[in-house]
Amino acid sequence: MWDPYAEVQAITLENGLTIYCLQWPNREFEQVHFLTHSGSNHDPEAKPGIAHFVEHVVSRNGKETFNEKEAFFRPFGSRVDFGRTGAASSKYSFMLPIDPIVFARALDQFGHMLLGATLEHDIESERAIILAEFRRKFPSERSWLDSREEFALLTRNGTLARMTMNLGTPDSIQAITQADLQAFYDAHYTPANMSVVCVGGMSVFE
């Protein structure tokens, strides 16, 4: 039986970061995914939505501005994802042609963004965007209550000890501070809590 993982190489660095690589010979591109193994399930009970909020502001901070990051990827088709949050993880990715100089700059951008950043820019603008996302998903109080009830019915015994939602609630989103965002980021955006997955024509381990 064919094993899709048989050719995947893996290495764990001294800092705990795990890198997985699958090389496809003769491909002219490399796609890189960065996974932080903390998502909405890791939100503090009193601050639902914080993992998603952090994901929003991560790309707005780091070594370069968000506009500079976007401008860098634009000539290559803007094949970049500056963040998605699920229950178990937050994911970031880019795909670029295999050019050592271009590739090194992309890694530098994401490295400064995902590790050791100070989350200080665009917090209020991203808060407004998240609140708008909530209103689009739940345009009325009834739709929000129906969603909670449906989710509860799908859980064991029809009960839910703690409800986790990527978006949080309007009250929790409004209450999250810059210090809260930084504390979550510092605790979860660490090499030991992250994986990098590389797929393409590059031989990463040579």
Solvent accessible surface area in square Angstrom, and as a share of the most:
residue,aa,sasa,rsa
1,M,240,1.07
2,W,204,0.71
3,D,73,0.38
4,P,62,0.39
5,Y,166,0.63
6,A,74,0.57
7,E,131,0.59
8,V,46,0.27
9,Q,97,0.43
10,A,64,0.50
11,I,77,0.39
12,T,84,0.49
13,L,69,0.34
14,E,189,0.85
15,N,83,0.42
16,G,22,0.21
17,L,24,0.12
18,T,25,0.14
19,I,29,0.14
20,Y,81,0.31
21,C,2,0.01
22,L,34,0.17
23,Q,69,0.31
24,W,93,0.33
25,P,96,0.60
26,N,149,0.77
27,R,113,0.41
28,E,145,0.65
29,F,52,0.22
30,E,0,0.00
31,Q,57,0.25
32,V,1,0.00
33,H,62,0.27
34,F,16,0.07
35,L,38,0.19
36,T,0,0.00
37,H,78,0.35
38,S,3,0.02
39,G,0,0.00
40,S,3,0.02
41,N,75,0.38
42,H,79,0.35
43,D,4,0.02
44,P,62,0.39
45,E,130,0.58
46,A,90,0.70
47,K,60,0.25
48,P,30,0.19
49,G,1,0.01
50,I,3,0.02
51,A,1,0.01
52,H,17,0.08
53,F,1,0.00
54,V,0,0.00
55,E,13,0.06
56,H,25,0.11
57,V,0,0.00
58,V,0,0.00
59,S,6,0.04
60,R,63,0.23
61,N,2,0.01
62,G,35,0.33
63,K,123,0.52
64,E,35,0.16
65,T,78,0.45
66,F,32,0.13
67,N,110,0.56
68,E,84,0.38
69,K,1,0.00
70,E,66,0.30
71,A,47,0.36
72,F,21,0.09
73,F,1,0.00
74,R,140,0.51
75,P,107,0.67
76,F,51,0.21
77,G,55,0.53
78,S,60,0.39
79,R,103,0.38
80,V,33,0.19
81,D,35,0.18
82,F,29,0.12
83,G,15,0.15
84,R,163,0.59
85,T,18,0.10
86,G,29,0.28
87,A,51,0.40
88,A,67,0.52
89,S,12,0.08
90,S,1,0.01
91,K,104,0.44
92,Y,1,0.00
93,S,15,0.10
94,F,2,0.01
95,M,43,0.19
96,L,0,0.00
97,P,46,0.29
98,I,61,0.31
99,D,55,0.29
100,P,107,0.68
101,I,143,0.73
102,V,26,0.15
103,F,17,0.07
104,A,59,0.46
105,R,107,0.39
106,A,0,0.00
107,L,74,0.37
108,D,51,0.27
109,Q,3,0.01
110,F,0,0.00
111,G,31,0.30
112,H,80,0.36
113,M,0,0.00
114,L,3,0.02
115,L,64,0.32
116,G,75,0.72
117,A,9,0.07
118,T,77,0.45
119,L,0,0.00
120,E,102,0.46
121,H,99,0.44
122,D,65,0.34
123,I,17,0.09
124,E,112,0.50
125,S,58,0.37
126,E,7,0.03
127,R,24,0.09
128,A,57,0.44
129,I,75,0.38
130,I,1,0.00
131,L,21,0.10
132,A,28,0.22
133,E,39,0.18
134,F,13,0.06
135,R,146,0.53
136,R,171,0.62
137,K,122,0.52
138,F,15,0.06
139,P,108,0.68
140,S,56,0.36
141,E,116,0.52
142,R,127,0.46
143,S,33,0.21
144,W,30,0.10
145,L,68,0.34
146,D,65,0.34
147,S,31,0.20
148,R,102,0.37
149,E,95,0.43
150,E,107,0.48
151,F,85,0.36
152,A,27,0.21
153,L,139,0.69
154,L,140,0.70
155,T,34,0.20
156,R,207,0.76
157,N,137,0.70
158,G,36,0.35
159,T,91,0.53
160,L,60,0.30
161,A,113,0.87
162,R,86,0.32
163,M,38,0.17
164,T,30,0.17
165,M,26,0.12
166,N,55,0.28
167,L,19,0.09
168,G,0,0.00
169,T,34,0.20
170,P,54,0.34
171,D,117,0.61
172,S,12,0.08
173,I,1,0.01
174,Q,110,0.49
175,A,64,0.49
176,I,1,0.01
177,T,69,0.40
178,Q,72,0.32
179,A,67,0.52
180,D,30,0.15
181,L,0,0.00
182,Q,33,0.15
183,A,63,0.49
184,F,13,0.05
185,Y,2,0.01
186,D,82,0.43
187,A,69,0.53
188,H,38,0.17
189,Y,9,0.03
190,T,43,0.25
191,P,34,0.21
192,A,78,0.60
193,N,36,0.19
194,M,8,0.04
195,S,11,0.07
196,V,15,0.09
197,V,47,0.27
198,C,9,0.05
199,V,29,0.17
200,G,0,0.00
201,G,15,0.14
202,M,40,0.18
203,S,37,0.24
204,V,47,0.27
205,F,70,0.29
206,E,184,0.83
